[in-house]
């Protein structure tokens, strides 16, 4: 999922907190829902621009989000 969202670029997140996508939600016509596996190939060859930045000097702990991340892996 990180690759699909462009978050699998560790070099662009060196000085920022890592992003960990845990869920992907489709809102729309169920018959038009794309197959995420088919979306990966074009995304692998996509050019991503920019990089992540820190929002603050201190890392904020979010225990609930950390729990969700652990149980959805």
Secondary structure, 3 states (H helix, E strand, C coil): CCCCCCCCCHHHHCCCCCCCCCCCCCCCCHHHCCCHHHHHHHHHCCCCCCCCCCCCCCCCCCHHHHHHHHHCC
